[in-house]
Amino acid sequence: MKVQNYKNLKNQAGMTLMEVIASLAVMAVVVVGALSLYNSAQSSQQSTAITRDLAAVHSALGGLFAGQGTYGAAATNLNAILKSTNRVPTTMSADASSPPIITTALNGTLTALAATAGQLEIDLTNITSDVCTFLAVNSSGWKTLGVGATGVTNLPIPTTPAAAATACSVVAVNKMIFVGN
C-alpha cells in the first residue's frame, strides 16, 4: 500500500500547464502594475526637477543682471553667461559649442534669451504633455507662457490645471516659452 501511494505522489509531482499559465498571468499583472507606478513616479520626479531648474536659471540670471535694466539686446543668447558663471543646474549639462547647448533632464534643451522690453525668455524643448501641465500650473514669476509644438499657444499666468491640461494636450507638446523679468 505504501508503494502505491508513493507512485501516485511521484506521478503528481510538478505543475500542470494550466498552473504555469496562471502563475505567469499573475506575474505579468504584477510587473505591469509596478512599471506603471515607476513611470508615474519618474514623470513626477522629472516635472519637479525641471520646475526647480527653471526657477534656478531664472533666479541666477536675475541676480547676474540685477540693476542692469535689461538682459542685453533682444534675442541675445544667454547660455554662455550661465555656463561661464557656473549657473547651469547640476541636473543639466552644457556642451562646448558657442553658444553652449544646455541639455535638460528630459533630453531636451534650455535656451535663455534676452527678450524685448528688458525681459528674460527661457525656451524649453522636448516637453511631454504631463510635464507641460505640471510646469504650466506650478511656474510662477513669469509674465507669459507659450506651449505647443512651436510654443505659440499662450496661457494666462497663473493658469488653472484644466486650461494647462487642454493646452498641453492639443499636440505632442515639445516646446514651452517662459517670458518675464
RAMOUR-V844775 format. One record per residue. N is the residue number from 1. RES is the residue in one small letter. PSI is psi in degrees with one decimal (none if undefined). Layout:
# RAMOUR-V844775
n=(N & N)
res=(RES & RES)
psi=(PSI & PSI)
This chain:
# RAMOUR-V844775
n=(1 & 2 & 3 & 4 & 5 & 6 & 7 & 8 & 9 & 10 & 11 & 12 & 13 & 14 & 15 & 16 & 17 & 18 & 19 & 20 & 21 & 22 & 23 & 24 & 25 & 26 & 27 & 28 & 29 & 30 & 31 & 32 & 33 & 34 & 35 & 36 & 37 & 38 & 39 & 40 & 41 & 42 & 43 & 44 & 45 & 46 & 47 & 48 & 49 & 50 & 51 & 52 & 53 & 54 & 55 & 56 & 57 & 58 & 59 & 60 & 61 & 62 & 63 & 64 & 65 & 66 & 67 & 68 & 69 & 70 & 71 & 72 & 73 & 74 & 75 & 76 & 77 & 78 & 79 & 80 & 81 & 82 & 83 & 84 & 85 & 86 & 87 & 88 & 89 & 90 & 91 & 92 & 93 & 94 & 95 & 96 & 97 & 98 & 99 & 100 & 101 & 102 & 103 & 104 & 105 & 106 & 107 & 108 & 109 & 110 & 111 & 112 & 113 & 114 & 115 & 116 & 117 & 118 & 119 & 120 & 121 & 122 & 123 & 124 & 125 & 126 & 127 & 128 & 129 & 130 & 131 & 132 & 133 & 134 & 135 & 136 & 137 & 138 & 139 & 140 & 141 & 142 & 143 & 144 & 145 & 146 & 147 & 148 & 149 & 150 & 151 & 152 & 153 & 154 & 155 & 156 & 157 & 158 & 159 & 160 & 161 & 162 & 163 & 164 & 165 & 166 & 167 & 168 & 169 & 170 & 171 & 172 & 173 & 174 & 175 & 176 & 177 & 178 & 179 & 180 & 181)
res=(m & k & v & q & n & y & k & n & l & k & n & q & a & g & m & t & l & m & e & v & i & a & s & l & a & v & m & a & v & v & v & v & g & a & l & s & l & y & n & s & a & q & s & s & q & q & s & t & a & i & t & r & d & l & a & a & v & h & s & a & l & g & g & l & f & a & g & q & g & t & y & g & a & a & a & t & n & l & n & a & i & l & k & s & t & n & r & v & p & t & t & m & s & a & d & a & s & s & p & p & i & i & t & t & a & l & n & g & t & l & t & a & l & a & a & t & a & g & q & l & e & i & d & l & t & n & i & t & s & d & v & c & t & f & l & a & v & n & s & s & g & w & k & t & l & g & v & g & a & t & g & v & t & n & l & p & i & p & t & t & p & a & a & a & a & t & a & c & s & v & v & a & v & n & k & m & i & f & v & g & n)
psi=(-41.6 & -37.8 & -41.1 & -40.6 & -37.8 & -41.7 & -38.8 & -41.2 & -38.7 & -39.2 & -25.8 & -5.8 & 144.8 & -175.9 & 149.9 & 166.5 & -39.2 & -38.4 & -38.7 & -44.7 & -43.4 & -42.2 & -43.4 & -38.2 & -43.2 & -43.7 & -38.2 & -41.6 & -41.8 & -43.9 & -44.2 & -42.6 & -42.4 & -41.7 & -38.3 & -45.7 & -39.6 & -46.7 & -39.7 & -44.1 & -39.7 & -41.9 & -42.0 & -42.5 & -41.8 & -41.2 & -45.1 & -42.0 & -44.6 & -41.2 & -45.6 & -43.7 & -39.2 & -44.1 & -38.1 & -42.8 & -43.7 & -46.2 & -42.3 & -47.4 & -35.8 & -41.4 & -39.7 & -33.4 & 13.5 & 133.0 & -7.2 & -28.6 & -10.1 & 160.5 & 7.8 & -173.6 & 144.5 & 139.2 & 9.4 & 126.7 & 126.5 & 5.7 & -35.6 & -37.7 & -41.7 & -43.4 & -46.8 & -24.4 & 10.6 & 43.2 & 6.5 & 123.3 & 150.4 & -19.9 & -1.2 & 162.6 & 148.2 & 129.7 & -174.6 & 3.6 & 172.0 & 114.2 & 156.2 & 145.9 & 121.9 & 120.7 & 132.3 & 175.2 & -18.2 & 12.4 & 28.1 & -165.6 & 155.8 & 127.4 & 120.4 & 129.0 & 150.0 & 126.5 & 178.4 & 162.2 & 35.1 & 21.8 & 167.4 & 139.1 & 131.9 & 120.9 & 129.4 & 137.2 & 166.9 & 44.4 & 123.5 & 163.6 & -35.6 & -39.4 & -38.5 & -47.5 & -45.6 & -46.5 & -43.0 & -39.0 & -34.1 & 3.5 & 128.1 & 165.8 & 11.3 & 153.1 & -40.5 & 155.9 & 124.2 & 140.3 & 162.0 & -172.7 & -31.8 & 5.8 & 28.2 & -17.5 & 112.0 & 137.1 & 145.5 & 150.7 & 124.3 & 158.0 & 155.8 & 156.1 & -37.3 & -44.8 & -40.4 & -45.2 & -40.0 & -49.0 & -38.2 & -14.6 & -1.7 & -45.4 & 170.7 & 94.1 & 131.2 & 5.4 & 140.5 & 138.7 & 118.8 & 130.4 & 132.0 & -173.8 & none)
